[in-house]
Amino acid sequence: MHHELEKNSQTISAGTNTVTVLDYHERTKHRFDGYARGPGTLDWEAQPSPFRHFAGAPQRPLPLQKSNEGPSYAELFSGKSITSLNWNETTISQLLQFSLALSAWKQFGNSRWSLRCNPSSGNLHPTETYLIIIAIDGFEDGLYHYCVDQHQLELRCRYPNTEVLNKQALCKQPLLLLGFSSVPWREAWKYGERALRYTQHDLGHALAALSYAAATLGCEAKPIHEIGTVALQQLLGLERSDEFYADEAEYGDMLVSLHPAGETHPYTDSLIEALLQLCGSGEWHGRANRLDSRHLYKWPLVDEVANAVHSPARPSEQKHQAEFWPGAIAAAEHPLSQQSARTLFLQRRSAQAFDANATMTSDDFFRLMDRLLPRSELPPWSAQTAPGRIHIVVFVHSVEGLAPGLYAMPRRRAALDTMKAELREDLLWEVVDNAPTHLPFYRLVKANARRAAMKLSCQQAIAGDGVFSLSMLAEFEPVVGAQAWRYKDLFCEAGMTGQSLYLEAEAIGMRGTGIGCFFDDPVHETLGLQGKTLQSIYHFTVGAPINDARLASLAPYSSTSSCTSSSK
């Protein structure tokens, strides 16, 4: 059944989709002489609600958990197994609270806005979360939506007769699947046509945050790519158009299995077929709230590309495991990494300004770089099934024992030759003497790179005031040209890389900030990139934050919060 859905969804040729996606990427580049198309004005008092809820859906509150329990952050990378816990009310609450929930409210004067464990471009949060729960104590079998600002579940579809799953030996144990979707309008409200890029960055942040939180429970979050977009949208109820507002379309992104570390996900064609049948005969509840009362601008290109990157059902990519890096490397941990991982997840913030006089030790820097190497048994890369296609160019500003300048780190061994062939011919490609021998880290240029980093990141001082900033280069046209839907994968992987940077910065007492605004082709020209084999798709910076003492920090959840409220 769902295979037929996938076939019927591919009425647009793969070639047409590729042209649409490549044209979109070119059209949404920022340039020195003009930015990608976006709204001319913003009314911050009327921004879209960051909270989705379904009016009329039965609500299932989740109990808040303590953050100072569970393994330390350092233990997640020790190579030692963490005992897997059974799914129940407490563990499901922990999974969501420490990955996708609110982490604080901030207030300045009469303005109040929320922060989450998973970051978002402009704090606009296009990502929505759904859970499929079968045979878990305390829950009715069905599809649930996660209502973030109340930390509760809303029952969207009550499944009938789930015992058929056991009779057909399709589900012999409690089953927990998580679905991610995106509402591009939340990003388009501020960023216009560039919005789809940011929704996929945010998806990567959310997937990585989920992977880290699952690891504290001895579990893995593993995407199930064998189900395509069309079947996924049916599974999540997103094709029920009469229950959503047409100008606030929501698109299915990914289905994720949550299961004990080291086990394979429970996917089978028959299981998905059965779940789709349960959706078809289930009892549906609720209607999506309106996120924005007035849509002053229209961005049809965003929806056009969102449809062009629908993915087909595709085979497992486990065969690529050989292209991941070997296991954990023993390294001296920073003392802050010995605190509870969940405490660190909740304190993650995006810095607004950095102390330009701060420095980072080389030990901290190289450990941070090491954690960006994809390792299939460690978070967040245990949630990535394809080989790394994102590679790093670093603007080093103030790292002890490391000369200021430009450096490169391929995250897949075979990519070193590609980077050498595509980047400028006059680059040094020197092995850095004090870098760990296993780390593929190379010096390209010795120079003060602060002004260049700032200029290329849309003139933002934060890119030059940190201890380093970086550009993420994606293996682009050969990948997207062959399969248009890989465009989403590349931006998702960049977001996962960003989430690793966020948490590693927190673990050494510093802070990170993702930078979605950069001048695309000037970055390429600086590096000597002439074709589109490699493209810059995300920037990031790390440093010592300058905190604004005027801002008050409030608890994330209280009896006064409401599922219909919005943050400004």
Buried (B, 14 or more C-beta within 10 A) or exposed (E): EBBEBBEEBEEEEBEEBBBBBBEBBEEBBBEEEEBBBBBEEEEEEEBBBBBBBBEEBBBBEBEBBEBEEBBBBBBBBBEEEBEBBEBEBBBBBBBBBBBBBBBBBBBEEEEBBBBBBBBBBBBBBBBBBBBBBBBBEEBEBBBBBBBBBBBBBBBBBBBBEBEBBEEEEBBEEBBBBBBBBBBBBBBBBBBBBBBBBBBBBBBBBBBBBBBBBBBBBBBBBBBBBBBBBBBBBBBBBBBBEEBBBEEBBBBBBBBBBBBBBEEEBBBEEEBBBBBBBBBEEBEBBBBBBEBBEEBEEEBEBBBEBBBBBBBBBEEBBEEBEEBBBEEBBEBEBBEBBEBBBBBBBBBBBBBEBBBBEBBBBBBBBBBBBBBBBBBBBBBBBBBBBBBBBBBBBBBBBBBEEBEBBBBBBBBBEEBBEBBBEBBBEEBBEEEBEEBBEEBBBBBBBEBEBBEBBBBBBBEBBBBBBBBBBBBBBBBBBBBBBEBBBBBBBBBBBBBBBBBBBBBBBBBBBBBBBBBBBBBBBBBBEBBEBEEBBBBBBBBBBBBBBBEEEEEEEEEBBEEEBEBEBBBE
